[in-house]
Amino acid sequence: MPANREQIEQLVAAAPNFRNRWEGFLNGWEGDEVPPWFVGMSELAHYVVESFAKGVTVEFPNLFSTVEAFLQKSDPEIENLITVGLFEDIQNIASHRDFGAAPFRQLLGPRSLVLRDEVDAGMKRVAAWEARNKPRWWQFWRRRRVFDVKQALEQVENPELKKIIEANSRRMS
């Protein structure tokens, strides 16, 4: 059974200053039977990273303890939503900031840490695979055009597009 609105609302309630942004998200998907919760979690991830950058972290203990409580209940749908929609996006978005994703690790409970570390390990495996599978110089016909995330973030002016690029790519360093 997919994550339901009540579960999502509990997560949003744990970060009251996110409420207006969340309502904007819901309004953008008005008319859909079920909003795309993964997109909503990406909004929350952006909010978390932006709040950290501003030094506004007062909501973090409540938010991350609520997340941990959900993860302790063994609901695979909400676990997947939190792992991929929230943790992965926090790591990806924060990787484009000077502070990186490391500061968020200390906010996580035991189950959250396991899942966050699985996401991180997976991203590292993907980066290693990609590095191993670059075409050789003589395979010019196989050269792929590689999307340059850093360049795109410098050139893109639309803030919504920047958010999408950040949430879907990670700067590996």
Backbone bond lengths (Angstrom), bond angles and torsions (degrees), N, CA, C in turn:
res aa  C-N    CA-C-N  psi(-1)  N-CA   C-N-CA  omega(-1)  CA-C   N-CA-C  phi
1 M - - - 1.454 - - 1.526 108.87 -
2 P 1.328 118.66 127.17 1.461 120.76 -179.17 1.536 111.73 -63.27
3 A 1.315 114.46 157.81 1.467 119.46 176.04 1.518 108.17 -54.57
4 N 1.311 115.81 140.66 1.464 118.49 -177.91 1.522 111.33 -105.28
5 R 1.314 114.55 168.00 1.462 121.53 -176.82 1.526 112.17 -59.14
6 E 1.325 117.47 -36.33 1.469 120.63 -179.77 1.522 111.24 -62.73
7 Q 1.333 116.52 -43.08 1.456 119.96 178.46 1.525 110.70 -63.37
8 I 1.312 115.49 -44.38 1.464 120.10 -179.31 1.530 109.75 -63.76
9 E 1.309 116.45 -41.87 1.469 120.27 179.92 1.522 111.74 -62.62
10 Q 1.327 117.46 -33.54 1.467 120.07 176.52 1.531 110.73 -64.96
11 L 1.321 116.20 -39.44 1.468 119.48 177.05 1.527 110.54 -64.72
12 V 1.315 115.98 -45.17 1.469 120.51 -178.95 1.531 110.22 -64.69
13 A 1.329 117.29 -39.28 1.468 121.02 179.83 1.529 111.67 -62.83
14 A 1.323 117.27 -24.67 1.462 121.46 179.41 1.525 112.33 -73.29
15 A 1.322 117.14 -11.36 1.475 122.42 176.90 1.529 107.32 -131.88
16 P 1.343 117.70 77.37 1.469 121.32 -173.06 1.531 114.69 -56.32
17 N 1.315 118.16 -32.13 1.467 119.59 -179.21 1.529 112.56 -73.09
18 F 1.317 116.60 -9.13 1.457 122.18 176.40 1.536 111.05 -85.34
19 R 1.319 117.51 -13.15 1.465 122.57 -172.19 1.532 113.25 -53.15
20 N 1.319 119.72 -48.93 1.472 121.10 -178.62 1.526 111.43 -60.75
21 R 1.287 115.66 -42.75 1.464 120.03 178.66 1.538 110.25 -64.05
22 W 1.330 115.94 -39.35 1.454 121.06 178.52 1.527 110.98 -64.45
23 E 1.323 116.58 -42.74 1.471 120.26 178.12 1.527 110.46 -61.80
24 G 1.311 117.20 -38.03 1.462 121.07 175.50 1.519 111.11 -62.18
25 F 1.329 115.91 -41.66 1.464 120.19 176.68 1.529 110.39 -60.40
26 L 1.332 116.81 -48.96 1.468 120.50 -178.94 1.524 111.52 -61.74
27 N 1.326 116.92 -40.05 1.471 120.22 178.49 1.522 111.58 -62.58
28 G 1.314 116.77 -34.75 1.459 120.75 178.66 1.519 113.05 -66.99
29 W 1.316 117.10 -20.30 1.466 121.80 -179.01 1.523 111.36 -114.05
30 E 1.325 115.68 15.79 1.466 120.06 178.57 1.527 109.32 -58.64
31 G 1.292 115.71 138.40 1.461 119.98 -177.88 1.516 112.50 99.42
32 D 1.322 117.42 -22.92 1.468 120.13 175.24 1.532 107.78 -80.37
33 E 1.290 115.08 141.26 1.464 119.08 -179.82 1.533 110.64 -60.85
34 V 1.321 115.59 -46.04 1.459 121.05 177.77 1.521 107.70 -131.96
35 P 1.330 117.28 121.27 1.471 118.71 177.16 1.528 110.54 -63.20
36 P 1.330 117.79 156.84 1.472 120.35 177.62 1.532 109.53 -74.77
37 W 1.318 115.76 96.39 1.462 120.51 -173.59 1.525 112.65 -59.81
38 F 1.340 117.66 -30.89 1.463 119.02 179.54 1.528 110.81 -65.48
39 V 1.319 117.08 -35.97 1.463 121.04 175.87 1.525 109.27 -66.66
40 G 1.318 116.50 -39.45 1.465 120.66 176.85 1.511 112.37 -63.09
41 M 1.336 116.64 -40.55 1.466 119.82 177.59 1.522 110.91 -66.34
42 S 1.322 116.40 -32.57 1.461 120.05 175.87 1.528 109.82 -64.45
43 E 1.319 116.48 -38.94 1.477 120.27 175.43 1.524 110.22 -59.96
44 L 1.327 115.82 -43.95 1.465 120.01 178.72 1.532 110.12 -63.85
45 A 1.316 117.40 -40.66 1.469 120.69 178.51 1.529 110.74 -61.25
46 H 1.326 116.53 -43.78 1.469 119.44 176.90 1.524 110.63 -61.22
47 Y 1.307 115.93 -42.84 1.465 120.69 179.07 1.535 110.51 -59.47
48 V 1.325 116.80 -44.83 1.463 121.13 -179.29 1.524 110.50 -62.07
49 V 1.312 117.31 -48.10 1.468 120.70 -178.53 1.529 110.52 -65.67
50 E 1.320 117.28 -43.39 1.471 120.59 179.06 1.522 110.94 -64.11
51 S 1.325 117.55 -39.79 1.466 121.04 178.36 1.524 110.55 -63.95
52 F 1.319 116.44 -43.02 1.458 120.21 177.89 1.530 110.35 -60.41
53 A 1.318 116.33 -43.39 1.465 120.45 -179.52 1.522 111.26 -61.07
54 K 1.321 116.98 -31.37 1.470 121.91 179.00 1.527 112.02 -86.87
55 G 1.326 117.13 -6.07 1.460 120.68 -178.30 1.523 113.10 79.44
56 V 1.316 117.17 17.49 1.461 121.97 -178.75 1.532 107.75 -102.64
57 T 1.319 115.80 92.32 1.460 120.42 -173.63 1.527 113.21 -121.10
58 V 1.305 117.96 12.14 1.463 121.72 -175.30 1.538 112.32 -59.97
59 E 1.314 118.09 -29.46 1.464 121.31 -179.54 1.530 113.16 -83.57
60 F 1.290 117.83 -14.46 1.462 121.03 -172.69 1.532 114.14 -58.96
61 P 1.346 119.63 -45.50 1.472 117.66 -179.54 1.534 112.60 -57.70
62 N 1.321 117.16 -44.37 1.462 120.11 179.93 1.525 111.11 -67.41
63 L 1.320 117.47 -43.23 1.455 121.02 -179.36 1.527 110.82 -61.44
64 F 1.318 116.99 -50.55 1.457 119.47 -175.36 1.528 112.75 -74.31
65 S 1.330 118.21 -24.89 1.471 118.47 172.89 1.525 110.24 -73.39
66 T 1.323 118.15 -33.46 1.464 121.46 174.37 1.523 110.20 -65.48
67 V 1.317 116.66 -43.53 1.465 121.41 176.69 1.530 109.43 -58.66
68 E 1.308 116.90 -47.40 1.468 121.09 -179.11 1.527 110.87 -61.21
69 A 1.321 117.13 -40.69 1.471 120.73 178.96 1.524 110.67 -60.85
70 F 1.326 117.30 -41.66 1.466 120.50 177.11 1.528 110.83 -62.59
71 L 1.305 116.51 -41.53 1.459 120.54 -176.49 1.528 112.23 -70.41
72 Q 1.300 117.21 -22.79 1.462 121.17 177.73 1.526 112.03 -75.95
73 K 1.342 117.66 -14.24 1.466 121.41 -175.32 1.519 113.74 -87.74
74 S 1.284 119.49 -2.82 1.462 123.37 175.97 1.531 113.85 58.50
75 D 1.321 116.16 45.97 1.469 121.71 173.96 1.528 106.29 -102.29
76 P 1.343 118.58 108.31 1.468 120.23 -173.57 1.529 113.82 -61.53
77 E 1.302 118.46 -31.54 1.471 120.35 -179.35 1.526 111.44 -68.71
78 I 1.316 117.22 -48.45 1.473 119.60 -179.50 1.531 109.55 -70.24
79 E 1.344 116.83 -34.42 1.468 119.90 177.05 1.526 110.42 -61.50
80 N 1.313 117.28 -44.75 1.462 121.38 178.77 1.527 110.65 -64.84
81 L 1.314 116.50 -42.64 1.462 120.52 179.21 1.528 111.17 -60.39
82 I 1.318 116.47 -44.99 1.465 120.52 -179.69 1.532 110.51 -69.33
83 T 1.326 116.54 -44.03 1.467 120.20 -176.95 1.520 111.58 -63.97
84 V 1.325 116.17 -52.69 1.463 120.30 -175.25 1.526 111.55 -84.99
85 G 1.308 116.75 -41.48 1.462 119.91 -175.51 1.513 114.27 -77.91
86 L 1.325 116.87 -33.82 1.464 119.41 -176.92 1.531 112.18 -106.01
87 F 1.337 117.53 -59.34 1.465 119.78 -175.01 1.529 112.68 -63.34
88 E 1.320 116.93 -47.19 1.463 118.87 -179.31 1.523 110.98 -63.43
89 D 1.332 116.06 -41.44 1.466 118.34 179.60 1.523 112.14 -67.88
90 I 1.328 117.96 -38.74 1.473 119.43 175.87 1.528 109.22 -58.35
91 Q 1.334 116.57 -46.28 1.466 120.02 -179.30 1.528 111.11 -63.26
92 N 1.322 116.33 -44.11 1.466 119.57 -179.66 1.519 111.43 -64.65
93 I 1.315 117.26 -49.87 1.468 121.59 -177.24 1.528 109.94 -62.92
94 A 1.325 116.51 -46.75 1.470 120.39 -178.11 1.527 111.72 -65.02
95 S 1.326 117.67 -25.87 1.465 119.86 179.92 1.528 111.79 -65.21
96 H 1.301 116.92 -17.43 1.467 121.35 178.46 1.524 111.90 -94.12
97 R 1.318 117.05 6.45 1.459 122.93 178.35 1.528 108.61 -113.38
98 D 1.314 116.02 158.02 1.465 120.33 -179.42 1.526 112.51 -60.96
99 F 1.321 118.19 -33.73 1.464 120.94 -176.09 1.525 112.88 -79.81
100 G 1.321 118.86 -17.97 1.460 121.85 178.09 1.523 113.00 66.18
101 A 1.311 116.00 -167.79 1.464 122.00 -174.95 1.527 113.42 -90.96
102 A 1.321 118.37 -13.65 1.466 121.66 -174.72 1.530 113.94 -56.07
103 P 1.330 120.62 -40.88 1.470 119.16 -177.38 1.534 114.13 -61.46
104 F 1.306 117.54 -22.88 1.458 120.18 -177.20 1.528 111.87 -79.11
105 R 1.317 115.85 -20.96 1.461 120.84 -178.37 1.524 111.70 -59.92
106 Q 1.322 116.59 -40.23 1.465 121.13 -176.83 1.529 112.58 -68.52
107 L 1.310 118.33 -14.17 1.463 122.25 -179.38 1.529 112.79 -86.28
108 L 1.315 116.59 -10.43 1.456 120.87 -170.40 1.525 112.79 -92.38
109 G 1.333 114.56 146.69 1.454 121.65 174.06 1.515 110.10 -80.39
110 P 1.328 117.30 -179.92 1.467 120.82 -174.06 1.535 114.10 -60.74
111 R 1.314 118.66 -46.92 1.469 120.47 -179.44 1.527 110.33 -68.58
112 S 1.322 116.58 -39.01 1.464 120.97 177.56 1.514 110.92 -60.52
113 L 1.321 116.78 -41.94 1.468 121.03 179.50 1.524 111.48 -61.59
114 V 1.318 116.71 -42.72 1.467 120.41 179.29 1.520 109.85 -59.35
115 L 1.330 116.31 -48.49 1.462 120.35 -177.15 1.525 111.57 -68.49
116 R 1.313 117.21 -40.59 1.469 121.55 178.53 1.521 110.01 -62.07
117 D 1.330 116.72 -42.38 1.461 120.65 179.70 1.530 111.85 -67.94
118 E 1.344 117.17 -33.72 1.462 120.00 175.01 1.525 110.69 -63.35
119 V 1.328 116.68 -42.35 1.466 120.62 177.52 1.519 109.82 -61.41
120 D 1.322 116.51 -46.06 1.464 120.86 -178.77 1.528 111.08 -62.27
121 A 1.319 116.72 -43.95 1.467 120.37 179.08 1.526 110.59 -63.03
122 G 1.313 116.79 -40.08 1.466 120.44 178.08 1.516 111.82 -62.60
123 M 1.311 117.09 -43.02 1.462 120.64 179.34 1.529 110.56 -64.75
124 K 1.316 117.13 -37.27 1.466 120.38 178.17 1.529 110.85 -67.35
125 R 1.336 117.05 -37.49 1.470 119.89 176.60 1.522 110.72 -64.70
126 V 1.320 117.02 -40.54 1.469 120.50 178.36 1.523 110.27 -63.09
127 A 1.330 117.25 -44.80 1.465 120.88 179.45 1.529 110.84 -62.66
128 A 1.326 117.17 -40.59 1.465 120.48 179.27 1.528 110.39 -66.79
129 W 1.318 117.43 -42.60 1.463 121.19 177.83 1.523 110.06 -60.64
130 E 1.313 116.02 -45.33 1.467 120.04 -179.40 1.533 110.63 -61.70
131 A 1.320 117.05 -41.31 1.465 120.75 179.69 1.533 111.21 -64.82
132 R 1.328 116.87 -36.24 1.473 120.73 179.89 1.519 112.48 -74.17
133 N 1.303 117.92 -23.86 1.457 121.32 -171.71 1.523 114.21 -107.98
134 K 1.296 116.73 28.51 1.460 119.82 174.29 1.526 108.18 -76.41
135 P 1.327 117.52 140.93 1.470 119.22 179.38 1.525 111.54 -63.97
136 R 1.308 116.16 149.04 1.459 122.45 176.69 1.527 108.87 -73.72
137 W 1.324 116.82 163.59 1.466 120.80 -176.10 1.519 111.42 -58.79
138 W 1.319 117.47 -33.65 1.460 120.48 -176.50 1.527 112.59 -83.13
139 Q 1.322 117.55 -3.48 1.463 120.93 178.34 1.531 110.10 -97.98
140 F 1.318 115.60 46.03 1.464 120.76 -174.82 1.526 112.32 -56.65
141 W 1.318 118.13 -30.19 1.464 120.21 -179.63 1.533 111.96 -72.66
142 R 1.328 116.57 -14.92 1.461 120.30 -179.97 1.521 112.19 -99.35
143 R 1.295 116.32 0.91 1.469 117.92 -176.98 1.520 109.73 -61.34
144 R 1.274 112.75 130.23 1.456 119.00 178.08 1.514 108.16 -96.64
145 R 1.288 114.13 147.99 1.454 117.42 171.03 1.515 106.89 -78.54
146 V 1.273 116.16 124.24 1.453 121.19 -178.25 1.519 108.59 -100.04
147 F 1.316 114.83 130.04 1.447 121.07 178.55 1.519 108.41 -74.00
148 D 1.313 117.30 119.78 1.452 122.66 -179.30 1.522 108.69 -90.39
149 V 1.319 116.05 100.52 1.463 121.94 -175.25 1.521 110.99 -62.58
150 K 1.318 116.53 -46.35 1.468 120.05 -178.15 1.530 110.64 -59.24
151 Q 1.313 116.07 -45.74 1.459 120.48 179.81 1.532 110.60 -64.50
152 A 1.312 116.34 -41.79 1.466 119.94 179.70 1.521 110.90 -61.99
153 L 1.324 117.08 -43.62 1.465 120.16 -179.66 1.523 112.03 -65.54
154 E 1.331 116.60 -30.16 1.465 120.10 177.25 1.519 111.59 -74.74
155 Q 1.323 117.58 -31.24 1.461 121.30 -173.91 1.520 114.55 -95.28
156 V 1.308 117.49 -30.94 1.461 120.24 -176.16 1.526 109.60 -71.46
157 E 1.304 115.77 130.17 1.457 120.80 -179.56 1.521 112.56 -99.35
158 N 1.311 117.63 -25.24 1.461 121.26 -178.11 1.526 109.65 -71.27
159 P 1.345 118.65 118.39 1.461 120.74 -176.47 1.536 113.27 -63.30
160 E 1.314 118.09 -33.08 1.468 120.54 178.96 1.524 110.78 -68.25
161 L 1.320 116.86 -39.60 1.462 120.51 177.57 1.527 110.43 -66.83
162 K 1.329 117.41 -39.34 1.469 120.64 176.53 1.523 110.36 -59.55
163 K 1.333 116.59 -41.88 1.460 120.37 179.39 1.525 110.90 -61.35
164 I 1.315 116.48 -40.93 1.463 120.88 -179.88 1.537 110.14 -64.78
165 I 1.321 115.99 -44.57 1.473 120.37 -179.43 1.521 109.85 -62.50
166 E 1.331 117.68 -45.63 1.466 120.89 -179.71 1.524 111.99 -62.40
167 A 1.316 115.80 -44.09 1.463 119.77 -176.05 1.526 112.44 -69.40
168 N 1.316 116.99 -22.85 1.463 120.33 -174.40 1.519 114.04 -108.61
169 S 1.317 117.35 9.63 1.458 119.37 178.05 1.523 108.77 -145.79
170 R 1.296 114.71 152.56 1.455 119.16 -179.70 1.512 109.29 -126.35
171 R 1.300 115.29 133.59 1.464 120.46 173.97 1.526 106.25 -81.80
172 M 1.288 115.72 116.05 1.471 120.88 -179.11 1.519 108.11 -95.63
173 S 1.317 114.72 119.28 1.470 117.81 178.15 1.495 110.96 -141.30
